[in-house]
Amino acid sequence: MNDTLYQAATLILPLVFAIVFHEVSHGWAARALGDPTAYENGRLSLNPLKHVDPVGTLILPGALKLMGLPVFGWAKPVPVSYARLNNPKRDMALVAAAGPAMNFVLAGLAAVAFGLLLRMVDPVVKPGDGVQFVADNLKNFLMINVFLAVFNLLPLPPFDGSRILRGLLPAGGVRVLDRIEPIGIPLFMIVFIVVPWLMPGLHLVDRLIVPPVSWMLDQYQHLIALVAGPELD
């Protein structure tokens, strides 16, 4: 298998699962807080075909990976009815937080699984192709979940961070976010993809995204070492 196909094989499944669980967790949280809209629309399924957006889930993340930029993507948004929530302003923030929280949990599970894999293999012997494939999937799954969580916590509409912020702001701040929301995605694409590509010397991603991502990855590395055993700590 050539390198490009191998990278695609170890990227697509982790990315799809990370994005699907992120979206479904919004629906689970909304249902628990009084809004069954996602359930009624059949969007609480873990079937990827119900959630995958061809551009956001496959094409854009693949292009970012090939360009050496942080991998980011999205699925079809799970429908949430603001008015049906028990406490709309507060609960919408909790629904938004459920997505990144799920990604952090999934990253933790990947770290535990990777640590168990390290515990089982002989560190002196080169791992077989199957073991290496599983290891690369777990590493990508961990990193993708951390990137997805951190990006979604940006306080920029329509990302989850803006929904969380909306639940904390007074009415004036909410109106500002509502005005920004229609241009949120184009603004994000310009700031985090177009500008770094045109002017890499600005290091926008390095300054804004890399520090929290690196810190989180360090914590998960400690977890991997703990599970793998003291000889690998």
N, C-alpha and C positions, 0 to 999 in steps of 0.2 A: 504494500500500500504506500503510495507516495505521500510526501509530507503534508500537502494541502488536503488530501482526502482524510488523512489521519486526524489532522487538526479539526476538520469539519465533523468527523465522527465523534470526537471527544468534546465537542462544543455544543452541538445541536441538542442532544438529549438533556444535558445539564441546564441549558438555557431555557428550553421549553418547560421543563418541570419547575424551575425556579419561578418563571413568569406565571404559569398556571396556578401554582399554589399561592402566589402573591395575590392574584385576582380573586381566587375562590375564597381566600381568607377574608377579603372585604365583604363578600356575600354572607359568609358564616357569621361575622360580627354583626352585620346589619340585621340578619334574621334574629339573632339573640337579643338585639336592642329594639325589636318591634317591627322591622321592615322586611317582609317576606318577598319583596319584588324579585330578587335574584332567583329565589327558589321557584317562584311562579313562572319565571321565564326559562327554567331548566339550566340555569347558569351555575349551580352549585356542583355540577358534575366535574370530575377530574379528567374527563375525556378531553385531550388537548385540542381536538378538532372544533370543540365548542368555543375555544378561547383564542386560538392562534390567529394573529393578524399577519398576513404574508409579509408586509413591509416591516412592521415593528418587531415581529418575533423572529424573522429569518433574514431578510435582506439587509436591513440596517445593522444588526449585530454582526453579521458576517463581514460587511464592508468595514465596520469599525475595527474588527479583529485584524483584517488584512492591512489596514492603515496604521496599526500599532496604537490605536487609541483605546481608552477604556470601553469595554463592551457594555452597551446599554440597549434596552429594548422595551417593548410593551405588548400587551395582548389587548383583545377587545375588552373595553371596560365593563366590569360587572355593574348592572343597573342598580342604583340605590335611590330610593324615593325619600328625599329630605323630610317631607311632610309626614311620612308614616313612622318615623323614628319616635321613640318615647320622649326624648328630650333632644330635639333636632340639632341645636347648635353644639351641645356637648357630645352627643352620640355620633355626629358626623366626624368629629375629631377622633373619636375612638375607632370608628370604622376605618378611617384613613390610616391610623397607626397600626391597625391589624396587618396590613400588607408588609411594611418593613419589619414588623415584629416576627412575622412568619419567616421572612428571609433570614433573619438573624438566628432563629431556631434551626432552620434547615442547614445553615452554615455550621452550627454547632454539631448537628447530627453527622454532617460530612467530616468534620474534624474527628469525631469519635470513631467513625468507620475507618478513616485513614490511619488513625492511631492503632486500631485493632489489626489492620492490614500490615502495618510495620511490625507489630508484635509477632505476627504469624510467619513472616518471611525471614529467610536467612540473610543478614546484612552483608555477608561475605560473597554470596552467590548472586549473579546477575538474574533479576526476575524474568520470568517467561513473558511472552507477548501478551497473554491473557491478563496476568497480574499487572503488567505495565499499563494496559488499556484501562483496567479498573482504577488504578492509581491516578491516571491522568484525568479520568472522568470525575473522580472525587475532588481532585485539586481544582479543576475548573468549576465544579458545582459549588465549592466553598467560595472561591473568588467571585463568581458571578453573583451569588446571593449577597455577598458583602457589598459589591458595587451597586447592585440593584437597590438594596436597602438605603445606602448612603445617598445615591442620586435621588431616590424618591422622597428623602427627607429634606431636600432643598426647598426652601419656602417660596417657591416659584409656581404659580398656577400653570397647569392643572395638577401638579405633583402632590403627593400625599402630605409633604411638609406644609404646603399652603393650606390644606384642609385642617391640619392640626393647629396651625397658627390662627386660622379663621375662628376656631373654637375658643381661642384665648383673647382675641382682640375685641375692643369696643366697636360700636357700630361704624364709626368713621374709618377705622382700619379695614373692616370688612368691605366697605364700599370701594376702597382703593384696590383690594384684591380682586373684587368683582370686575373692575374696569380693566385690570391687567389680564384677566383670564383668557379672553378671546385671542390674545397674541402670545400666550404662554409658551406653546410648543415652538412656534417660529423663533421666539426670543431665545429659548433654550438651544435650539439648533444653531443659531448664529453665534451665541456666546461660547458654547462648549464644543462645537464641531467646526463651523466655518472659520471663526477667528483663530483657533489653534492651528488649523490647517494652513491658513494664509500667513499667520504671524506666529510661528512656533516659539519665537524668542520671548513671547509674553508669559509662557508657562502658566496659563490660566488653570488648566486642569491640575497641574502639579501643586499649585498654591491652594486651590479650593477643595479639591476632591481627594488627592493623594494622601494628605496627612491623616484625616479620619479613617480612610480605608486602610492605610498602613498600620495605624494603631489597632484597629479591629483585627486585622490579620495577625498581628503579633499576639493578641490575646488567644486567638484560635490556635496559633502555633504552640502556645503553652499548653493548651488542652490536648493537642495531638501528642506532645511529649509526655504529658501525664498519663495518657491512655497507653502509649507505646511502651512505657517502662522507663525506669530511672537511667538505664544505660544510654537512652537516646535523648535525655533531657539536656 
